[in-house]
Amino acid sequence: MTATTSSIQTLIDALARDVTELEPELIAHRRHFHQHPEIAFNEHGTTERVHDALTAAGIATRRLDGTGLVAEIGPAQPVYRSALRADLDALPIPERTGLEFASRTANVCHACGHDVHTSAVLGAALALKRHEEQLEQMRTAVRFIFQPAEEVVPGGAHNVIDENALDGVDRVFAVHCDPQIDVGTVGLAVGPVTAACDGIHVMVSGRGGHTSRPHLTQDVVFALAKIISELPAVISRRLDPRAGATLVWGEVHAGNASNVIPAVGEARGTLRILDAQAWDDVEALIEPTIHQIAAPYKVHVEVRHVRGVPPVVNDADAIAALSRASLRAVGEHSVVPTRQSMGGEDFSWMLRDRPGAMARLGTRTPGGATFELHQGDLVVDERAIGIGARLLAGAAVVPPGPLA
């Protein structure tokens, strides 16, 4: 069976109806995930509930090492295979929403919406399972990846890739909650939509002493101050300013007395870059520059540059599939443009391995409050769950290239 515009539209319509029927179940799953959040690489209960829901629907699963799982429906030898990715983990943040289904785990909550992502991909799987015979006829398969540990570095995307969960996949899709846009809208853009994000840790040590005799010491505080102020300046002059590189220090520690030059000092910061090529280039710049800045002060310097995530770069053809699915299954005015964020997302590693795209899923109640991600008071409009499931299920069955 050759996919045509008409046949794809008919299937997307049917999937949308199925998701509507499944929505009460999906909301119940989401509320369970929300009440029982689990941090990175500890998502055992979440993995088990997803496994049970898929198995009950007749969908076979394969566990990843530790936590997370992969499932697939459709022919074993498809002409086209898409993948839908969800992230399972929560954040070590206390919840402050006051919801009746608020987190029951102290100091852990779903402050980034991963409970919504997981429920949406689960909903897409359950809806697509109902049309497995049609997928067989279209020679189209869909893989479902429930990934652990998106919130840490290195993240669980590496586990997914290392365990061959992307093998044979032509395109991979994901959604991310966006509390800045209304529920019922989907933010799409071709090209980079997040930033690269690295961790920088600098440890400076040397001979301490009395502040009255700095010439007899190796002043780690002064050296550290020079690194803190000069490294961002060097980056701004060595990288193309259009790369949007920014280094911000979040922790600085040295000494505990005003008249003592300490022997040890350290600083930790975050480097974010909008351009993928500049992120690749900066790796060779950071450590040598720090040592050059510190050299005149004769201190010992240790640098830990943790390569975090590259930018999420959305493929044009994948964005076209998401747009087609959104306009058909969500609404004719559902697609809105989205701007590049300085936040990081480890889905970017999958997009370095396979083409694909991430959509921003509106979660703000129209006329309601605007929340921030990674804050304990985040509240999402639960209608976003069904919208995410319709979007992903629809995009999964749109093959690459033009339709007949």
N, C-alpha and C positions, 0 to 999 in steps of 0.2 A: 504494500500500500504506500503510495507516494503522498507525503503531506502537502496539502494545499492550504491556501489562506482560509477557505471556508471550513475545511475539516479541523484546522487548528483552532479557529474561533469557536466552533461548536464544542470542542473538547474543553477549551478554557471556560466557556459558559457552564458546562456541566460540572467542572471542578469547583467553580465558584458556588454553585448551588449546594454541592456536597459539603463544602467548608461551612456554609451557613448552617446546615443541619448539624455539623459537628461542633459548632461554636460553644455550646454549653459544656461539652466534654473538655474542650481545649482550655476554657477558662478555669475549669476545676483543676486540670493539670497545672496550669500556671500558678494558681493559688497554693497548691501543694508545694511546688518548687519554691514559691516565695516564702512560705512558712518554714521551709526546711532548707535554707541555703547552705552551700558547702563551698569552701575555698579551694583554690587550685590544687589539682591532683588528689583531692579528697572527695570527689563528687560521686561517691559510691551509691548513696540512696537515689540521687538524681538519675544516674546511669541505670539503676535497677528499674525505676519507674518507667523510663523511656523504653527499656527492653521489654517490660511486661506489656506495655500498650501496643508496641509493634508486633510482638509475638501473638497477642490476642487477635490481631487483625490478619494473621497469617503471613507476616513479613519476617523473614529470617534475618538474624543479626550476627555480627562478628564483633566480639569484644576487642577493644584496644588494650594494650598492656597497661594495667593499672586501672584507669577509669576512661570512660568514653566508649563509643561503639560506632559501627558502620553497618548500614543496611542497604539493600538494593531491590528494586523491582524492575521487571521488563526482561527482554531476551538476554541470554548469556552472551550472544555474539551480535550486539547491536550495530547499526550503522552510525548511530549517534548516542552518546551518553553524557548527561549532565549530572552535576552534583549540587546538593544543597547543604550548606554548612550551618550548624548552630554551635554556640559556645555555652558550656554548662556551669561555669564557676561563678561564685559570688565574691564580694569584697569584704575585707576585715574592717567593716564600718558599722557602728550601731544604727539601727533603724529608728527614725523619728516621725513616721507617717501617721501613726495612730490607727492604721487600717485594722479591720477585724481579723484579717489574715496576715498580719505583720509577722516578721521573723520571730521564730521561737528560739533561735540560736543567739546567745549573747554575743554582741559586737560583730555580727556577721549579717549582711543583707544583700539583696539584689539591687544595688544602687546604680547598676549600669544597664539593666533591662535584659540580662541574659535569660531570665525566666520567660520573658516574652519571645525572644529569639527561639529558644528551645521548643516552646509550645507551637510557634508558627511552623517550624520545620516538621514537627510531629504531625501537625494538622495537614500539611502538604502531603506527607507520606500516606496518611490514612485516606485522604481523598484520592490520590493517584492510584492506590491499591485497588480501588473500586473500578478502575479503568485499565487494569493490567492487560486484558485481552486486546484492547485497542492499542496499547503501547507495543505489544507483541506484533500486531499487524503493521505498525509504523516502524518497527525495528528500532525502537527508542527505549533506552534504559535510564533510570534515575537512581542515583546513589544518594544516601542520606548520611551525613557525617556529623556526629555529635561529639564535639571536640572538648577535651578538658583544658583548663588552665590558660585561658586567653589573657588573664590579668597579670601574669608574671612574665619575667624574662629570665631564660628563654621560655617561650610559651608553648602551648600544646600543639600548635600548628606543626612544629617540627616532628612531634610524635606521629601525627597524621601522615606526613610525607614519608617519614622513615619506615612506617608500617605499610607503605604502598597503597594507602587509601585513595590516592589520586590516580593510580595506574588506570589507563584506559579512559580517563575522563577527558571530554572535549572542552567543557566549560564548567565553571563553578560559580555559584551565586550565594550571596548572604544578605541579610538585612541588619541594620543597627538602629536601635531606638534613637529618635531625635525629639527631645522635649521642646525644641524651639519651633517646631512646625505642627500644625493641627492634625489630629487624627483624620484619616481619609485622604491624606496627601502623602506622596512618595517623592523624596528628593533624589534626583538623578543628575549625573554629570559624567561626561567622558574625560578620562585622564586622571590625574592625582586628586584624591578627595580627602586624604589624611596626610600626616607628616611622618617622616622618619623620627624615631625617638631612641636615643642612646643614654646610658648612664655614664657619668664621669666621676671617678673617685680619685682624689689626690691626697697622698699621705706624705708629709714633710717632716723630717727629723734632723736633729743636729745637736751641738753642744749648747745647753742652756746656760743661764747665769743671771746676774743682777742687771736690772735696767740701767744702772749707772755706768756699766762697763760693756756696752753692746759690741765694742770692737774685739772683746775677748770671747765672744760667743759666735754661734752660727744662728742668726736670728730667724727662726722658723716662722714667726708671726709676720715679719716684714716680707719674707720670701713668699709666704702663702698669699698675702695681700696683693703682691705683684702678679702672681698667677691668676688670682681671682679677677683682677681688673684688666690684665693685659691679654689673657687668652681669648676672651670674647672679641677684643679689638683686632687681634691677629686674624681670627676666623672671618671677621667682617671685611678684611682687606685681601685675604687669600682666596675666598670663594666669591663667585659671582653673586652680587647682592640680590639678583632675581631668584636665587636659590632659597631665600627666606630662612637662612640659618640663624638660630638664636640659642645662646647658652645662658641658662639661668641657674644660679647657685641657690640651693635650698637649705644646705647645712654647712656651717663653718664652726669648727671647734679648735681652740688652742688656749691652754693655760687656765689658771683659776686665781691669779693674784696680779694686781696692777703693777707691782714692782719686781716681777720675776719674768724673765724670758724663758718660756717653756722649752722642753726638748722635743715635743711632738705637736704637730698640728695637722688638721685634715679638713677637706672640703668635698662636698658631694653636690653634683648638679645634674641637670638634664639638658641634653643637646637635641634640639628639634630642627629638622630641615625639610623644606617642602619639595625639593627636587631629588629624584632618585639617583641621578648621576653624581650630584654633589655629595650625597650621602656616601656613595662608594668612594669618592675622592678624599673625603675628610679623614678616613681611617689612618692614612699615612701622615697626616698633619698634626694630630693632637699630641701624641706623646713626645715627639722631637721638639715641638714648640714649647711644651711645659718645661722640659729639661733645659732648653736654651734660656728661658725666662729666669729660671732658678739658678743657673750656673754662677753668676757673680757672687752669690751669697754662700757658696760652698756647702750647701745643705744636701742631704740625701733625699731623693724624691722617688716615690713609687707611684705609678699611674695605673689605674684599672679603668680601661675604656670598654664598657660592656655594650656590644653591638645589640641593640634592641630589636627594632622592626624597621623595615623600609616603608615608604609611603604605599598606601593602597592606590593602585593605578587601574582605573576601570577601562576595560576594553570596549571599543565603540559598538561592535556587533552584539556583545552581551548587554550593553545598555539599551540597544534597540529592542532586544528580546524583553527586558524588564519593562520598557515603555509600552510595548505592544500588550503585554500581560496586564499592566496597570490600567491602561485606558479601557481595556475590555472587561476586566474583572473587578476593578475598584471604582472607576468612574471616568467620564470623558474629560474631567478637569482635575484629575488626581495627580498628574505629574507636575512637579514644580522644580525649578533649578536649585542646585545646592552649591555652596561655596566650599573650598578646601578648608579643612580643619587642621589645627596644630596638634590635635590629639593623635595618638598612635593606636594601631590595631594589627594584631598578628595574622589576620586573614591575608595581609599583604604577602606573607611568605608563600601562601598557596597561589597567589596571583603571579608570583615569580616562577612558579612551576607550571601553571596552566592559565590560559586566558579566562576572564570572568569579570564579575562586577559586584560591588556592594551598594545596596540602596539604603537611603535614610528613611526610616519608617516613622511617620508622624505619630506622636503619642500625646500631644497636648489637647485637652478638651477645648473646643472652640469657645472663646470668651473666658476661659479659665486661667488658672495660674500657669506661669512658665517656670519650669523647674530646671535644675542643672543635673547632669550626670555626675556620678561619683559623690553624691550627697545623700545623707541618710533620710532626707525628706522627699526623695523622688517618688512621684505618683504618676502612673501611666493610665491613659484611657484604655480600658481593656478591649475596646473595639479594634485596637491595633493588632490584636492577635489574629483574628480572622482575616484582616486585611493583609497581614504579612503572609499568611498561609495561602490566600488566593493569588497574591503576587508571585510567590515562589513556585507554587504548583504550575501556574500559567507559564512563567518564564522557562521552566524546566522542559516543557514540551514544544517550545519554539526552536526549530533546528537552525543552525547557522546559515547565513546567506539568504537570498531572496526566496520567497515561496511562490509556488505555481499559482 
